[in-house]
Amino acid sequence: MRVAVVPPPTVASPQPRIKRRRGHGEAGAAWAYVSPAALIILGLGILPMAWSLVLSMQSSDLITPPQWIGLKNYEVISQDPSFRAAVVHTLVYTALFVPLAIAAGLGLALLLNREIRFIGFYRTLVFVPFVVSATAQGVLFSFIFDSHFGLANAILHRLHIPTQGFFADEHQALYLLVLIALWSGVGFCVVVYLAGLQDISKDLIEAAAIDGAGRVATFRHIIWPALRPVTVFLVVWETLQALQVFDMVFVTTRGGPLESTTVVVFFVWQQAFEVFNAGYAAAAAYVLAFGLLVLSIGIRFAQRRDDKEVSRS
């Protein structure tokens, strides 16, 4: 007699459901942690950008109801000589500041990348100006380079050298701003380059010295290729900072004399808070933002092409 064996009914394992519930719970907890930051970014970043874009297509003085004018503000900007002058001043400032800051930063970093007495003090001394706010720098140098009672002219007078107009001279003011910016901006480049120099293997440098390579050859074939990514970062960073310069101009010259130091961001501020032409100011700000975007994309593509050429070689 045969007895049929009936297998027990299979019961679905509760583990997948538990895992799904646990996954939903973890996702909900993650969103709960992330949502405040996301709301802050949305409220302080995306929404103001969208509102500024709409404002740039309106005629608005922030008091009376705005009027929709489409692309009229952008058409006027393209023909505005004051805006063109501000763009030229910004480009001149950037063209002078960026290469000088990077070159001086690299040179000082090479000098400070050694074990000598008081090296920590020297490094701190170079970096301290960077942590001083632009407003404080502006107030300090406004007193130093005051054309009537400043320390600089007092020293020139003692040396029997003709006194200078400095910030009161339309031919000197912009270059003086570059000089002040270098006083603080070089320190940042020094710190970044020092970090890059610390990553270079000393064995490579010692091997090059054993092979008879001089300092110039060692720098050209070992140090500079290793610092190339650092240099690209500094070029992008310093360029973006220079194109958006405002604090120093606002505190020292207020765009003068004769608009010789009016840069794009200060032009935007003038249009918004002195002329009360908010729509026009928003359009000028978007022109600057578009220029920064194009510049960043161009530098990024150039960096990728350079990296491909290096990898092939």
SERO-4910 file (N, C-alpha, C, O; in steps of 0.05 Angstrom, whole numbers):
BEGIN
 pado doro    nc1    nc2    nc3   cac1   cac2   cac3    cc1    cc2    cc3    oc1    oc2    oc3
  Met    A     17    -24      0      0      0      0     18     25      0     35     29     17
  Arg    A     13     41    -19     28     66    -21     14     89     -8    -10     92     -9
  Val    A     31    105      6     20    128     19     30    153      5     55    158      4
  Ala    A     12    169     -5     20    194    -19     30    215      1     16    221     21
  Val    A     53    224     -4     64    245     13     59    272      1     68    278    -21
  Val    A     44    287     15     36    314      5     55    334     18     56    337     43
  Pro    A     70    349      2     88    369     14     73    391     28     51    399     19
  Pro    A     83    401     49     69    423     63     68    448     46     86    453     30
  Pro    A     47    463     49     44    488     33     67    507     39     75    511     62
  Thr    A     77    519     17     98    538     21     87    565     30     67    575     21
  Val    A    101    576     49     93    601     61    113    622     51    137    619     55
  Ala    A    103    643     40    120    665     30    136    676     53    126    683     74
  Ser    A    162    679     48    180    690     68    173    719     73    170    734     54
  Pro    A    171    727     97    165    755    103    189    774    100    186    798    102
  Gln    A    213    762     93    237    779     92    236    800     70    243    823     75
  Pro    A    226    794     45    225    815     24    208    838     33    215    861     28
  Arg    A    184    832     45    167    854     54    181    871     75    179    895     75
  Ile    A    194    857     93    208    872    114    230    889    102    234    912    111
  Lys    A    244    878     82    265    894     69    254    918     55    265    940     56
  Arg    A    230    914     41    218    936     27    209    958     46    213    981     42
  Arg    A    197    949     68    188    968     88    212    983    100    212   1007    104
  Arg    A    234    968    105    258    980    116    269   1000     96    279   1022    104
  Gly    A    269    993     70    279   1011     49    263   1036     48    274   1058     46
  His    A    236   1033     49    219   1057     48    224   1075     73    225   1099     71
  Gly    A    228   1062     96    234   1077    120    260   1092    118    262   1115    127
  Glu    A    281   1079    107    307   1092    105    305   1115     85    317   1136     89
  Ala    A    290   1111     63    287   1132     43    273   1156     55    280   1179     50
  Gly    A    252   1150     70    238   1172     83    255   1187    103    254   1212    104
  Ala    A    271   1172    118    289   1186    137    310   1203    122    317   1224    131
  Ala    A    320   1192    100    339   1207     84    328   1233     74    340   1254     75
  Trp    A    303   1231     63    290   1255     53    284   1275     76    286   1299     72
  Ala    A    278   1264     99    274   1282    122    299   1298    130    297   1321    138
  Tyr    A    322   1285    127    347   1298    133    355   1318    111    366   1339    117
  Val    A    350   1310     86    359   1326     63    340   1350     57    349   1370     48
  Ser    A    315   1346     63    295   1366     55    300   1395     65    296   1414     51
  Pro    A    309   1398     90    315   1426     99    336   1440     82    333   1463     74
  Ala    A    358   1425     76    379   1437     60    369   1442     31    375   1462     19
  Ala    A    353   1423     21    342   1427     -6    323   1451     -7    324   1466    -27
  Leu    A    307   1455     14    290   1478     14    306   1504     16    298   1524      4
  Ile    A    328   1504     31    345   1528     33    357   1534      6    357   1557     -2
  Ile    A    367   1513     -8    379   1518    -34    358   1528    -53    363   1546    -69
  Leu    A    334   1516    -52    312   1525    -69    305   1554    -63    300   1570    -82
  Gly    A    303   1561    -38    294   1588    -30    315   1609    -34    308   1632    -41
  Leu    A    340   1602    -30    361   1622    -32    376   1622    -58    392   1640    -64
  Gly    A    372   1601    -75    387   1599   -100    369   1599   -124    370   1617   -141
  Ile    A    353   1578   -127    338   1574   -152    316   1595   -155    313   1607   -177
  Leu    A    300   1600   -134    278   1619   -137    288   1647   -142    277   1660   -160
  Pro    A    308   1658   -128    318   1684   -136    329   1686   -164    326   1706   -177
  Met    A    342   1664   -174    352   1664   -201    328   1666   -221    329   1681   -240
  Ala    A    307   1651   -216    284   1652   -233    270   1679   -232    262   1690   -252
  Trp    A    268   1690   -208    256   1717   -205    273   1738   -219    262   1757   -231
  Ser    A    299   1736   -217    317   1755   -231    314   1753   -261    315   1774   -275
  Leu    A    311   1729   -271    307   1726   -300    281   1740   -309    281   1753   -330
  Val    A    260   1736   -294    235   1750   -301    238   1780   -298    228   1795   -314
  Leu    A    252   1788   -277    256   1817   -272    273   1830   -294    268   1853   -301
  Ser    A    292   1815   -306    308   1826   -327    292   1832   -353    302   1846   -370
  Met    A    268   1821   -355    251   1826   -378    229   1846   -371    208   1847   -385
  Gln    A    233   1861   -349    213   1880   -341    226   1908   -336    251   1910   -333
  Ser    A    210   1928   -337    219   1955   -329    208   1959   -300    184   1963   -296
  Ser    A    227   1958   -281    219   1959   -253    237   1977   -237    262   1976   -240
  Asp    A    225   1993   -220    241   2010   -201    237   2000   -172    244   2015   -154
  Leu    A    225   1976   -169    220   1964   -143    199   1978   -126    195   1971   -103
  Ile    A    186   1998   -138    166   2013   -123    139   2011   -138    119   2002   -127
  Thr    A    139   2021   -163    115   2020   -179    112   1993   -191    131   1978   -193
  Pro    A     88   1986   -200     84   1960   -213    101   1957   -238    103   1975   -254
  Pro    A    115   1934   -241    133   1930   -264    117   1927   -290     94   1920   -290
  Gln    A    131   1934   -312    119   1931   -339    136   1911   -355    161   1913   -355
  Trp    A    123   1893   -369    137   1873   -385    147   1886   -411    131   1898   -426
  Ile    A    173   1884   -415    185   1896   -439    201   1876   -455    214   1883   -475
  Gly    A    201   1850   -448    215   1830   -463    245   1833   -461    256   1835   -440
  Leu    A    258   1832   -484    287   1833   -486    298   1861   -489    321   1865   -497
  Lys    A    281   1881   -483    289   1909   -487    314   1916   -470    332   1930   -480
  Asn    A    315   1906   -445    338   1913   -428    364   1902   -440    385   1915   -439
  Tyr    A    363   1878   -452    387   1867   -464    395   1882   -489    419   1885   -494
  Glu    A    376   1892   -504    383   1908   -527    396   1934   -519    416   1943   -531
  Val    A    386   1947   -497    398   1972   -488    426   1967   -477    444   1983   -481
  Ile    A    430   1944   -463    456   1938   -452    477   1935   -474    500   1944   -471
  Ser    A    469   1922   -496    488   1918   -518    498   1944   -530    518   1945   -544
  Gln    A    483   1966   -526    490   1992   -537    498   2013   -516    503   2036   -522
  Asp    A    500   2004   -491    506   2022   -469    536   2026   -466    550   2007   -460
  Pro    A    547   2050   -471    576   2054   -468    586   2051   -439    609   2043   -435
  Ser    A    569   2057   -420    577   2054   -392    581   2024   -385    600   2017   -370
  Phe    A    563   2007   -395    566   1979   -390    591   1968   -404    605   1951   -393
  Arg    A    595   1977   -429    619   1968   -443    645   1976   -428    664   1961   -426
  Ala    A    645   2001   -418    668   2010   -402    672   1993   -377    695   1986   -370
  Ala    A    650   1985   -364    652   1968   -341    663   1941   -348    679   1929   -333
  Val    A    655   1930   -371    666   1904   -380    695   1906   -385    711   1889   -378
  Val    A    704   1928   -398    732   1932   -404    748   1934   -378    769   1921   -376
  His    A    739   1949   -359    753   1952   -333    755   1925   -319    775   1918   -308
  Thr    A    733   1909   -321    734   1883   -308    754   1864   -321    768   1850   -308
  Leu    A    755   1865   -348    773   1848   -362    802   1856   -358    820   1839   -355
  Val    A    807   1882   -357    835   1892   -351    843   1883   -323    865   1874   -319
  Tyr    A    825   1887   -304    831   1879   -276    837   1849   -275    856   1840   -262
  Thr    A    821   1833   -289    825   1804   -289    850   1796   -303    865   1779   -293
  Ala    A    856   1808   -326    880   1802   -341    905   1808   -326    926   1795   -330
  Leu    A    905   1828   -308    928   1835   -292    930   1818   -267    951   1809   -260
  Phe    A    907   1815   -254    907   1802   -228    913   1772   -229    930   1762   -214
  Val    A    900   1758   -247    902   1728   -247    931   1719   -252    941   1703   -236
  Pro    A    944   1727   -274    971   1716   -279    991   1725   -258   1009   1710   -250
  Leu    A    988   1750   -248   1007   1760   -228   1003   1745   -202   1023   1738   -188
  Ala    A    978   1740   -194    973   1725   -169    984   1697   -171    996   1687   -152
  Ile    A    980   1683   -193    989   1656   -196   1019   1655   -198   1032   1637   -185
  Ala    A   1032   1673   -213   1061   1673   -215   1074   1679   -188   1093   1665   -180
  Ala    A   1064   1699   -174   1075   1706   -148   1070   1684   -128   1087   1677   -111
  Gly    A   1046   1672   -129   1040   1650   -110   1058   1626   -115   1067   1613    -96
  Leu    A   1063   1619   -140   1081   1596   -146   1109   1602   -137   1122   1585   -125
  Gly    A   1119   1626   -142   1146   1633   -134   1149   1632   -104   1169   1621    -94
  Leu    A   1130   1644    -89   1132   1643    -60   1129   1615    -49   1143   1607    -29
  Ala    A   1112   1599    -62   1109   1571    -53   1135   1555    -56   1142   1539    -39
  Leu    A   1149   1559    -78   1174   1546    -82   1195   1555    -62   1211   1539    -52
  Leu    A   1194   1580    -54   1213   1590    -34   1206   1579     -6   1224   1574     10
  Leu    A   1180   1576     -1   1172   1567     26   1170   1537     29   1165   1527     50
  Asn    A   1175   1522      7   1174   1493      8   1201   1482     15   1213   1467      0
  Arg    A   1211   1489     38   1237   1479     48   1237   1480     78   1221   1494     91
  Glu    A   1255   1466     89   1258   1465    118   1279   1485    127   1303   1479    127
  Ile    A   1270   1508    135   1288   1529    145   1277   1539    172   1254   1533    179
  Arg    A   1292   1555    185   1284   1565    211   1261   1585    208   1261   1601    189
  Phe    A   1241   1583    225   1217   1601    225   1201   1597    199   1187   1616    191
  Ile    A   1202   1574    186   1186   1571    162   1156   1573    167   1142   1583    150
  Gly    A   1147   1563    190   1119   1565    197   1110   1594    200   1088   1601    191
  Phe    A   1127   1610    211   1121   1638    214   1119   1652    187   1101   1668    182
  Tyr    A   1137   1646    169   1137   1658    142   1112   1650    127   1100   1667    114
  Arg    A   1104   1625    129   1080   1615    115   1055   1629    126   1038   1637    111
  Thr    A   1054   1632    152   1031   1646    164   1031   1675    156   1010   1686    151
  Leu    A   1054   1688    155   1056   1716    147   1045   1720    119   1033   1741    113
  Val    A   1050   1701    101   1041   1704     73   1011   1699     72    997   1712     55
  Phe    A   1000   1681     89    972   1674     86    953   1693    101    930   1695     94
  Val    A    963   1707    121    946   1724    138    930   1745    121    906   1748    127
  Pro    A    942   1759    102    926   1778     86    901   1766     73    882   1780     68
  Phe    A    902   1740     66    880   1728     53    855   1726     71    832   1728     61
  Val    A    859   1723     97    836   1720    115    825   1747    123    804   1748    136
  Val    A    838   1769    116    827   1795    122    805   1801    102    809   1798     78
  Ser    A    782   1810    111    760   1816     93    766   1838     74    782   1856     80
  Ala    A    753   1837     51    758   1858     31    750   1885     41    762   1905     33
  Thr    A    729   1886     57    720   1912     68    742   1924     86    748   1948     84
  Ala    A    753   1907    103    775   1917    121    799   1926    105    812   1946    111
  Gln    A    806   1911     84    828   1918     67    823   1945     53    840   1962     52
  Gly    A    798   1949     44    791   1974     31    794   1998     49    805   2018     41
  Val    A    784   1995     74    787   2017     93    816   2023     99    824   2046    100
  Leu    A    832   2002    103    860   2005    110    875   2019     87    889   2039     92
  Phe    A    872   2010     63    887   2022     40    875   2049     32    889   2064     19
  Ser    A    850   2054     39    840   2081     33    855   2102     50    860   2124     40
  Phe    A    861   2095     75    877   2113     91    906   2115     81    918   2136     81
  Ile    A    918   2092     74    946   2091     65    950   2107     40    969   2123     37
  Phe    A    931   2104     20    934   2117     -6    917   2142     -9    911   2150    -31
  Asp    A    909   2154     13    894   2179     11    913   2200     -1    936   2204      7
  Ser    A    902   2215    -21    919   2233    -36    928   2257    -20    947   2271    -27
  His    A    914   2264      2    921   2287     18    935   2280     44    955   2293     51
  Phe    A    925   2260     58    936   2254     85    946   2226     88    951   2216    110
  Gly    A    949   2212     65    957   2184     66    986   2179     73   1003   2196     69
  Leu    A    992   2155     83   1019   2148     91   1037   2146     66   1060   2153     67
  Ala    A   1026   2136     44   1042   2132     20   1053   2159     10   1077   2161      4
  Asn    A   1037   2179      8   1046   2205     -1   1065   2218     19   1082   2233     12
  Ala    A   1061   2212     45   1079   2223     65   1107   2212     61   1127   2226     64
  Ile    A   1109   2186     55   1135   2174     50   1147   2185     25   1171   2191     24
  Leu    A   1131   2188      4   1141   2199    -21   1152   2228    -17   1172   2236    -28
  His    A   1137   2243     -1   1146   2271      5   1173   2271     20   1190   2288     14
  Arg    A   1176   2253     39   1201   2251     54   1224   2244     35   1247   2252     40
  Leu    A   1219   2228     15   1239   2219     -4   1243   2239    -27   1258   2233    -46
  His    A   1229   2262    -25   1230   2282    -46   1221   2272    -73   1232   2279    -94
  Ile    A   1201   2255    -73   1188   2244    -97   1161   2258    -99   1147   2260    -79
  Pro    A   1153   2266   -123   1126   2279   -126   1104   2261   -116   1103   2237   -121
  Thr    A   1086   2273   -101   1063   2258    -91   1044   2250   -113   1044   2262   -135
  Gln    A   1029   2229   -108   1012   2217   -128    982   2220   -120    975   2224    -97
  Gly    A    965   2218   -141    937   2220   -135    925   2194   -125    905   2194   -110
  Phe    A    937   2171   -132    928   2145   -124    898   2141   -131    891   2141   -155
  Phe    A    881   2137   -111    853   2132   -117    839   2156   -130    818   2153   -142
  Ala    A    850   2180   -127    839   2204   -139    847   2208   -168    838   2226   -182
  Asp    A    866   2191   -178    876   2193   -205    863   2171   -222    866   2148   -216
  Glu    A    849   2180   -243    835   2160   -260    854   2141   -275    846   2120   -283
  His    A    879   2149   -278    899   2132   -291    913   2113   -272    927   2095   -281
  Gln    A    910   2116   -246    923   2099   -227    904   2082   -211    913   2061   -201
  Ala    A    880   2090   -208    861   2077   -189    858   2047   -195    859   2031   -176
  Leu    A    853   2040   -220    847   2012   -226    872   1994   -221    869   1972   -210
  Tyr    A    895   2004   -228    920   1989   -223    926   1987   -193    937   1967   -184
  Leu    A    918   2007   -178    922   2006   -149    904   1984   -137    912   1971   -118
  Leu    A    880   1982   -148    862   1961   -139    873   1933   -144    871   1915   -127
  Val    A    886   1930   -167    899   1904   -173    921   1899   -153    924   1876   -143
  Leu    A    937   1919   -146    959   1916   -127    948   1908   -100    960   1890    -87
  Ile    A    927   1920    -91    915   1913    -65    904   1885    -65    907   1870    -46
  Ala    A    891   1877    -87    880   1850    -90    903   1829    -89    899   1808    -78
  Leu    A    926   1836   -101    948   1818   -100    959   1814    -72    967   1792    -64
  Trp    A    958   1835    -56    967   1833    -28    952   1811    -13    964   1797      4
  Ser    A    927   1807    -19    911   1787     -5    908   1761    -21    907   1740    -10
  Gly    A    907   1764    -48    901   1740    -64    925   1722    -67    921   1698    -72
  Val    A    949   1732    -66    973   1715    -69    974   1693    -47    983   1671    -52
  Gly    A    966   1700    -23    967   1681     -1    952   1656     -6    961   1634      0
  Phe    A    929   1658    -19    913   1634    -25    927   1617    -45    928   1592    -42
  Cys    A    939   1629    -66    954   1614    -86    978   1600    -73    985   1577    -80
  Val    A    991   1613    -54   1014   1601    -40   1006   1576    -25   1019   1555    -27
  Val    A    984   1577    -11    975   1554      5    967   1531    -13    975   1508     -7
  Val    A    953   1536    -35    945   1515    -53    970   1503    -67    972   1478    -69
  Tyr    A    988   1519    -75   1013   1508    -88   1030   1493    -68   1041   1472    -75
  Leu    A   1031   1502    -43   1046   1487    -23   1034   1459    -19   1049   1440    -15
  Ala    A   1007   1458    -19    994   1432    -16   1002   1414    -40   1006   1390    -36
  Gly    A   1003   1425    -64   1010   1410    -87   1039   1401    -86   1046   1379    -94
  Leu    A   1057   1418    -77   1085   1411    -75   1090   1389    -54   1109   1373    -58
  Gln    A   1074   1388    -33   1077   1367    -13   1071   1339    -25   1081   1319    -14
  Asp    A   1055   1338    -46   1047   1312    -58   1068   1302    -77   1066   1279    -86
  Ile    A   1087   1318    -85   1108   1310   -104   1128   1293    -89   1139   1301    -68
  Ser    A   1134   1269    -99   1152   1251    -86   1181   1263    -86   1191   1272   -107
  Lys    A   1193   1263    -63   1220   1273    -60   1240   1254    -74   1262   1263    -83
  Asp    A   1232   1229    -77   1250   1210    -91   1254   1218   -120   1276   1215   -131
  Leu    A   1233   1228   -133   1235   1237   -161   1255   1260   -163   1272   1261   -181
  Ile    A   1252   1279   -145   1270   1302   -145   1299   1294   -140   1318   1304   -152
  Glu    A   1303   1276   -120   1330   1267   -114   1342   1251   -138   1365   1254   -143
  Ala    A   1325   1235   -151   1335   1220   -174   1343   1239   -197   1363   1234   -210
  Ala    A   1327   1260   -201   1334   1279   -221   1360   1293   -215   1376   1298   -232
  Ala    A   1364   1299   -189   1389   1312   -181   1413   1294   -185   1435   1303   -194
  Ile    A   1409   1268   -180   1431   1248   -184   1438   1246   -214   1461   1243   -221
  Asp    A   1417   1248   -231   1421   1247   -260   1433   1272   -271   1439   1274   -295
  Gly    A   1437   1292   -254   1450   1317   -264   1431   1338   -272   1440   1358   -284
  Ala    A   1405   1335   -267   1386   1356   -274   1388   1380   -256   1390   1377   -231
  Gly    A   1388   1404   -267   1389   1428   -252   1362   1436   -241   1342   1421   -245
  Arg    A   1361   1459   -228   1335   1467   -217   1315   1473   -238   1291   1467   -235
  Val    A   1323   1486   -260   1305   1492   -282   1294   1467   -294   1270   1465   -299
  Ala    A   1311   1448   -300   1303   1423   -313   1284   1407   -294   1264   1396   -303
  Thr    A   1291   1407   -268   1274   1393   -249   1246   1406   -247   1226   1392   -246
  Phe    A   1246   1432   -247   1220   1446   -246   1204   1441   -272   1180   1436   -270
  Arg    A   1217   1441   -294   1203   1438   -320   1192   1410   -324   1170   1407   -334
  His    A   1207   1390   -317   1199   1362   -323   1186   1347   -300   1174   1326   -305
  Ile    A   1189   1357   -276   1177   1342   -253   1157   1359   -238   1134   1351   -235
  Ile    A   1166   1383   -229   1148   1399   -212   1125   1410   -227   1102   1408   -218
  Trp    A   1130   1423   -250   1109   1437   -264   1087   1417   -274   1064   1424   -271
  Pro    A   1094   1394   -286   1073   1375   -294   1056   1366   -271   1032   1362   -274
  Ala    A   1068   1363   -247   1053   1355   -224   1034   1377   -214   1014   1371   -202
  Leu    A   1042   1402   -218   1026   1424   -209   1006   1434   -230    992   1453   -225
  Arg    A   1005   1422   -253    987   1431   -274    958   1430   -265    944   1450   -270
  Pro    A    948   1408   -253    919   1409   -244    914   1431   -223    893   1443   -224
  Val    A    934   1435   -206    931   1456   -186    929   1484   -199    913   1501   -191
  Thr    A    945   1487   -220    945   1513   -234    919   1518   -248    909   1540   -248
  Val    A    908   1496   -260    882   1499   -274    860   1507   -254    844   1525   -259
  Phe    A    861   1495   -230    841   1502   -209    845   1532   -201    825   1546   -199
  Leu    A    869   1540   -198    874   1568   -189    866   1588   -211    856   1609   -205
  Val    A    871   1581   -236    863   1599   -258    833   1602   -258    823   1625   -260
  Val    A    818   1580   -255    789   1582   -255    780   1598   -231    763   1616   -233
  Trp    A    790   1591   -207    781   1604   -183    787   1634   -183    769   1650   -177
  Glu    A    812   1641   -189    819   1669   -188    805   1685   -210    799   1709   -206
  Thr    A    801   1673   -233    786   1687   -254    758   1693   -246    748   1715   -250
  Leu    A    744   1673   -235    717   1677   -226    716   1699   -204    698   1715   -203
  Gln    A    735   1698   -186    736   1718   -165    741   1746   -176    729   1766   -167
  Ala    A    759   1748   -195    766   1774   -207    743   1786   -223    738   1810   -222
  Leu    A    729   1769   -237    706   1779   -253    683   1788   -236    666   1803   -245
  Gln    A    682   1779   -211    660   1787   -193    669   1807   -171    656   1810   -151
  Val    A    692   1820   -176    702   1839   -155    682   1861   -150    671   1873   -169
  Phe    A    677   1867   -125    658   1888   -117    666   1902    -92    667   1927    -91
  Asp    A    672   1886    -70    676   1898    -44    697   1920    -44    693   1941    -33
  Met    A    720   1913    -56    742   1932    -56    735   1958    -70    742   1980    -61
  Val    A    721   1955    -93    713   1979   -108    693   1995    -92    695   2020    -91
  Phe    A    675   1982    -79    654   1996    -64    665   2012    -41    657   2034    -36
  Val    A    685   2001    -27    696   2014     -3    716   2036    -11    717   2056      3
  Thr    A    731   2032    -32    753   2051    -38    745   2073    -57    748   2097    -51
  Thr    A    736   2066    -81    732   2086   -102    703   2092   -110    698   2112   -122
  Arg    A    685   2073   -103    657   2076   -111    655   2079   -141    637   2094   -151
  Gly    A    672   2066   -156    671   2067   -185    686   2090   -198    689   2091   -222
  Gly    A    695   2109   -182    709   2133   -193    739   2129   -192    749   2107   -187
  Pro    A    753   2150   -199    743   2176   -209    736   2174   -239    749   2159   -254
  Leu    A    715   2188   -246    705   2188   -274    699   2160   -284    705   2154   -307
  Glu    A    688   2143   -267    680   2116   -274    703   2099   -283    699   2079   -297
  Ser    A    728   2106   -275    751   2091   -285    754   2065   -271    770   2048   -280
  Thr    A    740   2060   -248    742   2035   -234    714   2021   -232    711   2003   -216
  Thr    A    696   2030   -249    669   2017   -249    671   1990   -262    676   1988   -286
  Val    A    667   1969   -247    668   1942   -257    639   1932   -260    620   1946   -252
  Val    A    635   1908   -271    608   1899   -279    591   1896   -254    568   1905   -254
  Val    A    601   1883   -233    584   1879   -209    577   1906   -196    554   1909   -187
  Phe    A    596   1924   -195    589   1951   -184    569   1965   -202    552   1980   -192
  Phe    A    571   1961   -229    552   1973   -247    524   1962   -241    504   1977   -241
  Val    A    522   1936   -236    496   1924   -228    485   1936   -203    462   1943   -201
  Trp    A    503   1940   -183    494   1952   -158    484   1980   -162    464   1989   -151
  Gln    A    499   1996   -178    491   2023   -184    463   2025   -196    446   2040   -188
  Gln    A    459   2008   -216    433   2008   -230    410   2000   -212    388   2010   -214
  Ala    A    416   1982   -193    394   1972   -176    389   1990   -152    365   1995   -146
  Phe    A    409   2002   -140    406   2015   -114    412   2045   -115    407   2059    -95
  Glu    A    422   2055   -137    426   2084   -140    406   2095   -161    393   2115   -157
  Val    A    405   2082   -184    387   2091   -205    359   2079   -202    340   2089   -213
  Phe    A    357   2057   -186    332   2043   -181    320   2032   -208    296   2034   -212
  Asn    A    338   2022   -225    329   2009   -249    335   1979   -246    354   1969   -257
  Ala    A    317   1966   -230    323   1938   -222    322   1919   -246    338   1900   -247
  Gly    A    304   1924   -265    303   1906   -289    329   1907   -305    339   1887   -314
  Tyr    A    339   1931   -308    364   1935   -324    387   1922   -308    405   1910   -321
  Ala    A    388   1925   -282    409   1913   -266    408   1882   -267    429   1869   -269
  Ala    A    384   1871   -267    381   1842   -269    391   1832   -296    404   1811   -298
  Ala    A    385   1847   -317    395   1839   -344    425   1840   -345    438   1822   -356
  Ala    A    437   1861   -333    467   1862   -333    479   1839   -317    499   1829   -324
  Ala    A    466   1832   -295    475   1810   -279    474   1784   -294    492   1767   -292
  Tyr    A    453   1780   -310    451   1756   -326    471   1755   -348    480   1733   -356
  Val    A    478   1778   -359    499   1779   -379    525   1769   -367    540   1754   -379
  Leu    A    531   1779   -343    555   1771   -329    554   1741   -322    574   1727   -326
  Ala    A    532   1731   -313    529   1703   -306    533   1685   -331    546   1664   -330
  Phe    A    522   1694   -354    526   1679   -379    555   1678   -387    566   1658   -396
  Gly    A    569   1701   -384    597   1702   -390    614   1683   -372    632   1669   -382
  Leu    A    607   1682   -346    621   1664   -328    616   1635   -335    634   1619   -333
  Leu    A    591   1629   -343    584   1602   -350    600   1593   -375    611   1571   -376
  Val    A    601   1610   -395    616   1604   -420    646   1600   -413    658   1582   -424
  Leu    A    656   1617   -396    684   1615   -389    690   1590   -374    710   1576   -380
  Ser    A    673   1582   -356    677   1558   -340    676   1533   -358    693   1515   -356
  Ile    A    657   1533   -377    655   1510   -395    679   1508   -413    690   1487   -418
  Gly    A    688   1531   -423    712   1532   -440    737   1522   -426    752   1506   -437
  Ile    A    741   1530   -401    764   1521   -386    762   1492   -380    782   1477   -381
  Arg    A    738   1482   -375    734   1453   -369    741   1436   -394    754   1416   -391
  Phe    A    731   1445   -417    737   1430   -441    767   1430   -447    779   1410   -456
  Ala    A    780   1454   -443    809   1456   -448    824   1437   -429    844   1425   -437
  Gln    A    815   1435   -404    828   1418   -385    825   1388   -393    844   1373   -391
  Arg    A    801   1381   -402    797   1353   -411    815   1346   -435    827   1325   -436
  Arg    A    817   1365   -454    834   1360   -477    863   1358   -469    878   1341   -479
  Asp    A    871   1374   -450    899   1373   -440    904   1347   -426    926   1335   -429
  Asp    A    885   1338   -410    888   1312   -396    890   1289   -415    906   1270   -411
  Lys    A    875   1290   -437    876   1268   -457    903   1268   -471    915   1247   -476
  Glu    A    914   1292   -477    940   1293   -490    962   1283   -472    981   1269   -480
  Val    A    959   1289   -446    979   1279   -426    978   1249   -424    999   1236   -423
  Ser    A    953   1238   -423    950   1209   -420    960   1194   -445    971   1172   -443
  Arg    A    957   1206   -469    967   1194   -493    998   1193   -494   1010   1174   -502
  Ser    A   1009   1216   -485   1038   1217   -485   1051   1200   -463   1075   1198   -460
***
